[in-house]
C-alpha cells in the first residue's frame, strides 16, 4: 500500500510502498476513501511531539471495509466506516459504559495496535502509524463515501455528551 512516511522531523514526508499484513482477529482492512492530517500530525512533523520514527501520519479517515479478520461481527465487507486513531477494546468497564476515550486496554505506546504491534512494514522493519486504528461502522450503506468528513474526536465527544452505547449522533466540524 502507498503511505506518507515521516523519517525525520522537519523533513518532507516520503510517499512509498509499505507491506500491509492481513487483518488479525477482531481487525478489518479498510480501503480509505478520505483521510486527513490534523494538528497532532503537525506536532510530530515539527518534532514538538516525539514519536517513534519512521511513522505513517494521517488519522482522520473514512472508507469501505475491504477484508474482515476472524471474529469480527460489528461490520462486514462493503460496509462504510469512519476511523479513529486510538484503538479501544470495547469490553472493559469504560468501553461498556460508553466511555471508550478511557479504555483500560489502550496501548501505552503510540503507533501500535492493542496487541502492541503494527501491521505496516518496510524492508523487514515495523513502521508505526499515528493513523487509523479503529473502525466504526456507519449503520446505513451509502452509495458514495465522498460525503464523509470524519472526526477522530467523535468517540470522545460521545462520552462527553453522556451518550450510551447504541445511541446515534452526527458530528459536524468546520475544519
Long-range contacts (C-beta under 8 A, 24 or more apart in sequence): 1-120, 3-56, 3-120, 3-127, 4-56, 4-57, 4-58, 5-54, 5-55, 5-56, 5-122, 5-127, 6-44, 6-45, 6-53, 6-54, 6-55, 6-56, 6-57, 7-53, 7-54, 8-53, 9-44, 9-45, 9-46, 9-47, 9-53, 10-45, 10-46, 10-47, 13-45, 13-57, 16-122, 17-122, 18-56, 18-120, 18-121, 18-122, 18-127, 19-120, 19-121, 19-122, 20-119, 20-120, 21-119, 21-120, 21-121, 22-67, 22-69, 23-67, 23-68, 23-69, 23-72, 23-119, 24-69, 24-70, 24-115, 24-119, 25-69, 25-70, 25-71, 26-69, 26-70, 26-71, 26-72, 27-69, 27-72, 27-113, 27-119, 28-65, 28-66, 28-67, 28-68, 28-69, 28-72, 28-75, 28-81, 28-135, 29-65, 29-66, 29-67, 30-61, 30-63, 30-64, 30-65, 30-66, 30-81, 30-83, 30-132, 30-135, 31-63, 31-64, 31-65, 31-66, 32-61, 32-62, 32-63, 32-83, 32-132, 33-62, 33-63, 33-64, 33-145, 33-146, 33-148, 34-61, 34-62, 34-63, 34-145, 34-146, 34-148, 34-149, 34-150, 35-60, 35-61, 35-62, 35-131, 35-132, 36-60, 36-61, 36-150, 38-152, 40-130, 41-130, 44-130, 51-110, 51-111, 51-128, 51-130, 52-109, 52-110, 52-111, 52-128, 54-122, 54-125, 54-127, 54-128, 55-111, 55-127, 55-128, 55-129, 55-130, 56-120, 56-127, 56-128, 56-129, 56-130, 56-131, 57-130, 57-131, 58-130, 58-131, 59-83, 59-84, 59-85, 59-130, 59-131, 59-132, 59-133, 59-152, 60-85, 60-132, 60-150, 60-151, 60-152, 61-131, 61-132, 61-150, 62-145, 62-148, 62-149, 62-150, 63-145, 64-145, 65-135, 74-137, 75-135, 75-137, 78-141, 79-137, 79-138, 79-141, 80-137, 80-138, 80-141, 80-142, 80-145, 80-148, 81-135, 81-136, 81-137, 81-138, 82-135, 82-136, 82-138, 82-148, 82-150, 82-154, 83-131, 83-132, 83-133, 83-134, 83-135, 83-136, 83-150, 83-152, 84-132, 84-133, 84-134, 84-135, 84-136, 84-152, 84-154, 84-155, 85-130, 85-131, 85-132, 85-133, 85-134, 85-152, 86-133, 86-134, 86-152, 86-155, 87-113, 87-114, 87-133, 87-134, 88-134, 88-155, 89-114, 96-165, 97-164, 98-158, 98-159, 98-163, 98-164, 98-165, 99-159, 100-155, 100-156, 100-158, 100-159, 101-155, 101-156, 101-159, 102-159, 139-168, 149-173
